[in-house]
Amino acid sequence: MGYFTSWNYVEETEIAMAVTGWNTSAWEPMKVGERVTTMAGAFDVREGFPRSDDWLPERFSHHRLLVLCSKPLFTEVNLRRQEIHATK
């Protein structure tokens, strides 16, 4: 259901079961998401996209409203991105 809800995996699974009628566990949708991510990565490799395309451009991590904040909200994300790129 995405990162924008306040539900945990178990609650999301219960909602999906109620809506679709499928008898599933919280593990199964997580495995489906893993497979989707793997297939998207395989497609990118096959089509020749570089690893640098795995990240959104910097402009997506700095919103105009963040100028009003004393500390950017995405500092930890940017630092983590730099750590990952440094290890490659």
Protein Blocks (a to p, Z undefined) as FASTA:
>chain_A
ZZkbcbdfklmmmmmmmmnopacdfklmmmmmmmmmmmmmmmmmmnopafklmpccfklm
mcfklmmpmbdfklmmmmmmmmmmmmZZ
